[in-house]
Amino acid sequence: MKKIFLSLPYSHEDPLVIEYRYLVSLQVSAKLLLEGHIVFSPVSVGHPLTKLDSMVGSDWTFWKNYCESLIDISDEVYVIQIDGVDSSIGVGGEILYAATKGIKVTKYYI
């Protein structure tokens, strides 16, 4: 059993892309949970919160401390390889933070 932090891009100008990314986070979270892992998925948590309260931000600036706190207690960061992953500020920040903490970063293909 590993404690896994899921990293994937979220923000986008098209709400359908955001919804797709949210569904991917749920799909991968469910798969990993069924394999017996502990999963930290900020997109799975954050997406409903941004819809519930307009004060909850959807960008890296808002979620940075939250994500870094979860990375701190993770064994590994899985970076889900979907469109936008290479240009995402949040994903880049999570990868960099994990590297500074010596936490393994793995590309995860769906």
N, C-alpha and C positions, 0 to 999 in steps of 0.2 A: 504494500500500500504506500503510495506516494501522496504528498500534498502538492497539488498542481495548480499553478496560477495560469489562467487562460488569457492570452493576449491576442487581440484582433482589432482591426480598425472598426470604428463606430460612426463617427460624425460624417455627414455627407449632405449635399444640397437636395438630394432626392429622398423623400421619406420612404419610398419603396426599398431603396438600398439599405437604409437604416433598419427597416423591419427585417430584411433578409439577413443582415448581420446579427441581429438579435436572435433570430431563429437558428442560425448556425451556432451561436453560443449555447443555446439550449440543447441542441442536438449533440454537440460534442460533450457538454457537461453530463448529459444523461448517459452517454456511452461510457465515459470515464467513471462515473459513479457506479454503473453496473459492473465495471471491471474491479470495483473495490477501492477506488482512489477517493481522496478528499479533493474537492474541486472548488477553487476560488474564481468566480467569473464576474468581474465588475460589470460587464455588459448585461449579463442576465439580471443582475440586481439593479443596475442604473437605469436601464431602459424603462421599466414601469414607473420608476420614481420621476423621471423627466416628464412622463405623460401625466402623472398625478399632480405635480407641483411645478409650475413654471419657474420657480426660483432655483430648482435643482438644475445645475448646468450639465451640458453634455460633452464638454471639451476636456482636454488634458489638464488645463489649469485648475478646473474644479475638482477633478478626480485624482490628481497627482498624489497627494498625501495618503488617500485611501488605498490606492493601488500599491504604493511603495510599502505601506504597512502590511499588506497581504503578501507581497513578494518576500518581505523579511521572514515570514514564517513558512514559506514554501520550500519544497525540496527541488522544484524544477519549474521553469516557465515554458509553457507550450505556446508557440506563436502559430496561430492558425493561418495557413497559406491561402488567403482569398484575395480578390481584387482590392487594391488599396493598401495592402500590408506594407509595401515598401515606401510609401509616401506618408504614412500615418505618423503624426507627431507623437501621439500617445504610445503607439507600439514602439517607436524608436526610443522614447524615454524609458519605457519599461525594460527594454533590452539593455540599454545602457545602465540603468539602475541595478538590474540583476547581475550584470558583469562586474560592477564595482563591489558587489556583495559576495562574489564567487558562486553565484547560483547558476546552475546549468540552464542554458537556453536551447530548446529543441524546436525545429520546424515541424509543424503538425499538418499533415495533408489530409483533406477530407475527400 
